[in-house]
Amino acid sequence: MNIISLENISKTFGSHLAANDLTLIVPKGSIYGFIGPNGSGKTTTIRMIMNILYPDNGKVRIFGKEQTGSRVVMRIVKQVGEKSELVA
């Protein structure tokens, strides 16, 4: 099971391209970190995963559920801290 799945996501702010065609899969039990220079899209990507921002293109899935702009994804993400078996 993939905990996080990003499929070809992109995000722009005006003429600034913050994330460009990003694909990432984080399987269950994995630990990932984002490193890169300022302005490389790390925070924007995390905000799209957390359902704070929405990608212009592509899909974000958390625990197999596609991000839809609802609070459902946020409830799922909160469970990670409460149920260690979801990430172990």
N, C-alpha and C positions, 0 to 999 in steps of 0.2 A: 504494500500500500504506500502510495506517495502522500506525504503530509502536505507538501506545497508543490504545486505545478503551475509554472508560468509558461504560456504558449504564445510566442511572438508578440509580446506586449511592447507598446510604444506609448510615449507620453511627451507632449510638447507644452510649453508655456510661451505663448506668442510665437516668436521665431526660434526660440531655444529648444533644441531637442534634448530632453532629459534622459529618456530611455529609448533605445532604438532596436526594435525587433529582438527583444530579450527572451530567451527560452531557458528555463531552469527547472530541474526536478530535484526535490529533496525527499529521499526515501525515509520511511520510518526508521528511527534509531540513529539518524545522521545528525551531525552538527556542522553547520555552515557559518561562515562569516563573510562579510562584505568588506573588501579593502579597495582603495583607489583614491585618486586625487580629488580635491574639491571640485564639485560640479560634474562628477562622473555618473550621477544618478543613483547613488546608494540610498539616500534618504527617500527619494521619490519612489524607488522600488519597494522599500519597506512600507511606505505609506500606502502603496497599491495593494500589498499583501494584507495589510491591516484594515483595508476597506475605508481608508480615510480619503484617498484619491482614487480615481477610476482611470484605467488605461484608455487612450484614444483608440487603440486597436489591440486585438489579442484577447486572451482569456486568463483569468486568475482562478485557480481552484485551491481550496483549503480542505483537506480531508476528503477530496473527491467532489466537493460541492462547489459549483461555480459561483463566483462572487457576482451578486446581482444588485448591489447597492442597498441591500436590506441589513437589518441588524442580526440576521441569522448567522452570518459568517462571524461576527464579533462574538456571539455566544459560543460558537464552536471554538474559536481561538482562546477564549477564556478558560475552556475546559482543560487546556494543556497544563496550566498551573495547578489544576485541581486533581487531575488524574494522570499520575506518572506513567501508567501503563500505556498511554497513548504515544509516548515518545521513547519508551524503553525498548 
